Amino acid sequence: MAILQVRDMDDRLYDRLKFAAKRDNRSISQQVITILQNYFTSVPVKPKNATEEFLKLSGSWEDARNTKEIIDDIRTSRVNSTRFEAVDGIFD
């Protein structure tokens, strides 16, 4: 059996590993082996190309209105927000 030694692990990461091991009633070594097995036996997900996904949207939004009508519609649908009005003086 191979031996794996990990150095300079962040304390927060180690604490999370220790917590997960305790939660699953495993030793820290068993928890690391389980995590690695799950990672390497999972089905790899092919990352999507953002540019291709964006280009697929081209022409998918059909609208009979012209640009000015769309902009006017967006502007008339807006409402004024009182979110940043000084209620308690925080934003003064």
N, C-alpha and C positions, 0 to 999 in steps of 0.2 A: 504494500500500500504506500502511496505517495504521502508526503508530509508537506503541508502548506503553512507558511508562516507569513503573517501580514504585519508590516511595520507602519508606524506613523498614521494609525487610524484615528480619525477625529473622535473625540470623547462622546460627542452627541450621537454619532453613528454607532459607536460601540454600545452605548446605553440602549439605543433602539433595538439593536441586535440581541442584547441580553434580555430586554423586555419581551421580544418576540419569542425567544427560546423558552423563557419561563412560561409565557402564555400557552405555548404548544407542548409543554412538558418535555423539552429536549435540552440537551447540553448545547452550549454555544457552537461547538464543532458540528454537532448533528444539524443544527439550524443552518449553518453556512452550507453544508452539503445539500440540504433540502432546497435552499434558495438556488444554488448553482444547478442542481438537477432540474428544477422547475424552469429555470431560465433557458437552459440548453435543450430541453425536450419540448418546449413550447413551439407552436407553429410560427415561423417567422412571418411578420407582416411586412409586405413590401410597401415602403414609404411612397406616398403619392407625390407626383411632381406637381408643385403648386402652379406652375405656369400652364401645364396641360389642363389642370382642373379649372383654372380661370378661363382658359380659352373655350372650354366646353360650355361655359355660360354664354358665350357670344351668340346673340340672336335669340336667346331663350326668353327674353322679356319683350313681348310684343305689346305695343301701345299705339292706339290710333291718334293720340294727342301729339301735338308738336312740342318742341322743347319749352317754349314760353308757357304753354298751358300746364305742363308738368311742374315747372318751377313755381308758377302762380298757385297751383294746387298745394304744393308743399308748404309755401309761405302761409297760405290761409289756414292750413291745418295746425300750425304751430300755436302754442298757448304761452302766455307769459308766465314765468315761474317766479315765485316769491322765495325760492330756496336760499338766496344769498342776501335777502333783506335783513337789515340789522334788527333782530328780535332781542337779543341779549347783549349786543355790543361787541361780539367776538370779531366781526368783520369791519368794525369802524376804523 
